[in-house]
């Protein structure tokens, strides 16, 4: 029986990866002005973000006494930028000097043919650049934390492989990180990953081959930090075991499209109220995921709260549920130390209200699942 494992932010958090409401504090209090910001380009990015938070929210990010809830949420920050962009308005959120420094240090003046950068720099649409900076901020924090992960994803892959269950398992995730990708590459280096889209560097860089029938399927519905996209020639590049997006501030030459020489950009659906799913690669992944998930009978949700704002996810699941020939089974594993009883109660209500009253909502966590996956798989 085919099983889908849905990995949410809680699964990554158990590895030690911060969730969205922790990112700003971690970045500004532990990574600002450190070795990770030692390049001129990275420092220019930091200065622009410092300036943005001061001008927009009157927050001094160098104040080490700030707590998580002193910062705006990612949804709030990206949300106002999205609205301004849709209304074709500017918020005067970057001072001209910071913008000029970023362009000069990045060498963007050489690549002004790129429509995204040209629009942002020449027409003063700072909103797009700040959104790019914020996505790079996510990449820098996650890349910094990846070496210290606890190995839960690797253990899960090992257990499923030993039980001959990987061929019957599909991974779905809304996470940008590369924990599950890296686990597969490390544990099963001869097995390819099928992301549902093609990449321009198949067969060029060692270790990447086009997926075959034995490949493990991972559908990253909100994009990934190891994908870079060329908006000019419409190509996608894959980087192995690293968040390739940070090349935009660490090694700019690696963020250049090998086909046309343009700047490659993130393939990320940011955390926001108004999720833009129009990127051709994101749309392809969603279509492939829906087609493949029609054969799934059991969904195991790990570290996913089924929040109200993820209406795209709910729509996908409801389509699959309504079009399935068989009754679908749903198991939820999203407990963690310190989780409040009221929070769990409301979460269970969300799942059962939308997917049906027979959802198996458990008191187990992702790490419990990793230790004994066979306990939750159904024959």
Secondary structure, DSSP 8 states (H G I E B T S, - for coil): --EEEEE-HHHHHTTT---HHHHHHHIIIIITTSGGG-SHHHHHHHHHHHHHHHHHH---TT-TT--GGGS--HHHHHHHHHHHHHTT-----S-HHHHHHHHHHHTGGGGTTSHHHHHHHHS--HHHHHHHHHHHHHHHHHHHHHTT--SHHHHHHHHHHHTT-GGGEEEEE---S-HHHHHHHHH-TTS-EE-SS--TTTTTSTT-----TT-EEEEETTEEEEEEEETTTTEEEE-SSS-GGGHHHH-GGGGB-TTT--B-EEEE--SSSS----SHHHHHHHHHHHHHHTT--EEEEES----TT-HHHHHHHHHHHHH-SS--EEEEE---TT--HHHHHHHHHHHHHHH-TT-EE-S--HHHHHHTGGGT---
